[in-house]
Amino acid sequence: MRVAFLDGSLLEYRLPFLAALQEHVDRLGVFVAGRGFDLSEGQLRASGLDVSYLRSFSVNRTLRYPLGFGEVVPLEMPCNVVHVLSRFRPDVVISGEMGLRTLQAAAYRRMHADCRLAVWARLSEYSEAGRGTRRKIIRKALVRNADAIVTNGSSGRRYLTGLGADPSRVNVIHQASALDIQPRSRRPGTPRRLLYVGRLVTSKGLHLLLAALARYRVTSWTLTVVGDGPEREKLCAYAARQHLPVQFRGFVPRADLPEFFADHDVFVFPTLKDEWGLVVGEALRAGLPIVGSVYSEAVCEIVKDGITGWTMRPDRPESLMAALDRAFAATSEDLLRIGELAPESVQRLTPEAMAGQFLDVLHSVRATGAPAPQVVR
């Protein structure tokens, strides 16, 4: 089976999944707009993947969300997808996201009756809230023309079936990390050591977390912030004005993250919208309990409230503080018990298992031999 994988930027954490998938198909061609900021050319060569770059250009757009924030995101505009696929001649196309790239892949699929299209819709109800009517019309056409759709969790499934997707064609596959993490062995202590890893942008909700933490005694907690972004200066200034025990570490290579997991007691993830949240699974693998936002698909899917963490709505101060109260009230014995349960909860969440689930989907659509549904006009 020849498989074409289409996506925007190729990120470092995606490589192990693609390498595992490549092991079980006749040929895997990876066609992307470019390399992610965290991926070097050397890493790409070492992966052994057959990677080609699509001809495309990028424009920035500002998205507004019902929770009251906006975000500038790049929109990739590929223009040679059909040509690239015609040369590669795939049996199945996996197309990430639901934009122009996938529209072109759907056009290729309609021109080649022996090809199948699997759309990887990495989204949730919260990540897609507030999208315009035109986008919904395009997506309704896409879900009706896909032979299969893969999404991250239950929220993504609800969004897709709400667009008219056949529920039998929607497959939930959780995203997995290959980061080598061992459960921490240090005993939790006082003050409680909190850790955040992620971009410093408004949608990650870190400003809401700092405002909530400002209400607690500064001797009862510390927070380490790993990551960078346009909001860093503003967040640093707020923490300094409030005399908060927050340390901003900036960008850290993924390979160094296990050291941070090992040195902290609780992982905090106050996002306002996340189609997944790979670092949540990594923190669980390290044995850390999660104070996590229900606006993250990973939190909803793999964190068990009261067992491996505490869930909350960061835009509601009373909800966020209730979760923090529970995290601060947990005894060292409570955290050690969670530290044993958390790694077990994500034991099967590996790139190899993820690739196996994708292969099941690909073999299924190849076996059906059914033509793609007609475009709804």
Long-range contacts (C-beta under 8 A, 24 or more apart in sequence): 1-25, 1-26, 1-91, 1-92, 1-362, 1-363, 1-366, 2-26, 2-27, 2-29, 2-88, 2-89, 2-90, 2-91, 2-92, 3-27, 3-28, 3-29, 3-90, 3-91, 3-92, 3-93, 3-94, 3-362, 4-28, 4-29, 4-31, 4-84, 4-85, 4-88, 4-90, 4-92, 4-93, 4-94, 5-29, 5-30, 5-31, 5-94, 5-96, 6-31, 6-32, 6-54, 6-81, 6-93, 6-94, 6-95, 6-96, 6-101, 6-102, 6-105, 7-31, 7-32, 7-33, 7-95, 7-96, 7-97, 7-101, 7-120, 8-32, 8-33, 8-34, 8-76, 8-96, 8-97, 8-101, 9-33, 9-34, 9-35, 9-36, 9-37, 10-34, 10-35, 10-36, 10-39, 10-44, 10-51, 11-36, 11-38, 11-39, 12-36, 12-38, 12-39, 12-43, 12-254, 13-177, 13-178, 13-179, 13-254, 13-278, 15-39, 15-43, 15-44, 15-47, 15-49, 16-177, 16-178, 16-351, 17-176, 17-178, 17-351, 17-354, 17-355, 18-47, 18-49, 19-47, 19-48, 19-49, 19-351, 20-351, 20-352, 20-354, 20-355, 20-356, 21-355, 21-358, 21-359, 22-48, 22-49, 23-355, 24-355, 24-356, 24-359, 25-359, 25-362, 29-88, 29-90, 31-81, 31-84, 31-88, 33-58, 33-76, 33-78, 38-253, 38-254, 52-84, 54-78, 54-80, 54-81, 54-84, 54-101, 55-79, 55-80, 56-80, 63-130, 63-131, 64-130, 65-129, 65-130, 65-203, 65-272, 65-273, 66-129, 66-130, 67-129, 67-272, 67-273, 67-295, 67-315, 68-315, 69-202, 69-203, 69-272, 70-202, 71-201, 71-202, 71-203, 75-99, 76-100, 76-101, 78-104, 81-105, 81-108, 82-107, 82-108, 82-111, 90-115, 91-115, 91-116, 91-366, 92-116, 92-117, 92-118, 92-362, 92-365, 92-366, 93-117, 93-118, 94-118, 94-119, 94-120, 94-150, 94-358, 94-362, 95-119, 95-120, 96-120, 96-122, 97-121, 97-122, 97-123, 98-123, 98-138, 98-139, 98-142, 99-138, 102-142, 103-138, 103-142, 106-141, 106-142, 106-145, 106-146, 106-372, 109-145, 109-147, 109-372, 110-145, 110-372, 110-375, 113-371, 116-147, 116-148, 116-362, 116-365, 116-366, 116-372, 117-145, 117-146, 117-147, 117-148, 117-372, 118-146, 118-147, 118-148, 118-149, 118-150, 118-358, 118-361, 118-362, 118-365, 119-143, 119-146, 119-148, 119-149, 119-150, 120-149, 120-150, 120-151, 121-149, 121-150, 121-151, 121-156, 121-160, 122-151, 122-152, 122-156, 122-175, 122-275, 122-276, 123-151, 123-152, 123-156, 123-159, 123-275, 124-152, 124-153, 124-155, 124-156, 124-159, 124-273, 124-274, 124-275, 124-295, 124-297, 125-155, 125-156, 125-158, 125-159, 126-155, 126-272, 126-273, 126-274, 126-295, 127-273, 127-274, 127-275, 128-159, 129-273, 136-163, 139-163, 140-164, 140-376, 141-375, 141-376, 144-373, 144-374, 144-375, 144-376, 145-372, 145-373, 145-374, 145-375, 146-372, 147-365, 147-368, 147-370, 147-372, 148-361, 148-362, 148-364, 148-365, 150-358, 150-361, 152-275, 152-276, 152-297, 152-298, 152-301, 153-276, 153-297, 153-298, 153-300, 153-301, 154-300, 154-301, 155-297, 155-300, 156-275, 156-297, 164-376, 171-357, 171-361, 173-354, 173-357, 173-358, 173-361, 174-276, 174-281, 174-298, 174-301, 174-302, 174-349, 174-354, 175-276, 175-278, 175-281, 175-298, 175-354, 176-278, 176-281, 176-349, 176-350, 176-351, 176-353, 176-354, 177-278, 177-281, 177-282, 177-285, 177-349, 177-351, 178-350, 178-351, 179-254, 179-255, 179-257, 179-258, 179-282, 179-285, 180-258, 181-257, 181-258, 181-261, 181-282, 181-285, 181-286, 182-258, 182-262, 182-286, 183-285, 183-286, 183-287, 183-339, 183-340, 183-342, 183-343, 184-261, 184-262, 184-263, 184-286, 184-287, 184-288, 184-339, 185-262, 186-262, 186-263, 187-332, 187-336, 188-265, 188-332, 188-335, 188-336, 189-265, 189-332, 190-220, 191-219, 191-220, 191-221, 191-222, 191-245, 192-220, 192-221, 192-222, 192-265, 192-266, 192-327, 192-328, 193-221, 193-222, 193-224, 193-263, 193-264, 193-265, 193-266, 194-221, 194-222, 194-223, 194-224, 194-264, 194-265, 194-266, 194-267, 194-268, 194-291, 195-223, 195-224, 195-226, 195-260, 195-261, 195-264, 195-266, 195-267, 195-268, 195-283, 195-288, 196-223, 196-224, 196-225, 196-226, 196-227, 196-267, 196-268, 196-269, 196-270, 197-226, 197-227, 197-252, 197-257, 197-260, 197-267, 197-279, 197-283, 198-226, 198-227, 198-269, 198-271, 198-279, 199-227, 199-228, 199-229, 200-225, 200-227, 200-228, 200-229, 200-230, 200-231, 200-232, 200-235, 201-229, 201-230, 201-231, 202-231, 202-272, 203-271, 203-272, 203-273, 203-274, 204-229, 204-270, 204-271, 204-272, 205-270, 205-271, 205-272, 205-293, 205-295, 205-314, 205-315, 206-231, 206-235, 206-270, 207-231, 207-234, 207-235, 207-238, 208-270, 208-272, 208-314, 208-315, 208-317, 208-320, 209-268, 209-270, 209-314, 209-320, 210-235, 210-238, 210-239, 210-242, 210-244, 210-246, 211-317, 212-317, 212-320, 212-321, 212-324, 213-244, 213-324, 214-242, 214-244, 215-321, 216-324, 216-328, 218-243, 218-244, 218-245, 220-328, 221-245, 221-328, 222-246, 222-247, 223-247, 223-268, 224-249, 224-260, 224-263, 224-264, 225-249, 226-250, 226-251, 226-252, 226-257, 226-260, 227-251, 227-252, 257-282, 258-286, 261-286, 261-287, 261-288, 262-286, 264-288, 265-289, 265-335, 266-290, 266-291, 266-327, 266-335, 267-291, 267-292, 268-292, 269-293, 269-296, 269-299, 270-312, 270-314, 270-320, 271-295, 271-296, 271-314, 272-314, 272-315, 274-298, 281-346, 281-349, 283-342, 284-308, 284-309, 284-342, 284-343, 284-345, 284-346, 285-342, 285-343, 285-346, 285-349, 286-342, 286-343, 287-338, 287-339, 287-340, 287-342, 287-343, 288-339, 288-342, 289-327, 289-330, 289-335, 289-338, 289-339, 289-342, 291-323, 291-324, 291-327, 302-345, 302-346, 302-349, 304-345, 307-338, 307-341, 308-338, 308-341, 308-342, 308-345, 309-338, 309-342
